[in-house]
Amino acid sequence: QVQLVESGGGLVQAGGSLRLSCVTSGSIFSINTMNWYRQAPGKTRELVATITTSDRTRYADFVKGRFTLSRDSANNTVYLQMNSLKPDLTGLYFCNAATVFSNYWGQGTQVTVSS
């Protein structure tokens, strides 16, 4: 089992920045990738960014150049730095840990970008 706790969401004006955190605990050794997903109002959840065990990162096209995903292994935490935010990036952001057999989710943290 893996437990995930997100934090860092909030209300920000367009052009502003936020940093989301996801603290992991439990069977961390079993995690293959750490991911952030976004669920916009009335839409399905979509992948935003991924970091692998070798710290390779991948980003959805709609956040490239704006978001940076990083890891602090000493504190079992991943960070999503979000810059130049736009209103269409509003949504509930979820941290996800993918293992060979399972997917684990945090409770989500709300990001609201006002115009």
Protein Blocks (a to p, Z undefined) as FASTA:
>chain_A
ZZdddehiacddehiacddddddehjlklpmbdcdddddehiacddfbdcdfkopacddf
klgokaccdddfknopacdddehiafklgccdddddddfkbccddebjaddddZZ
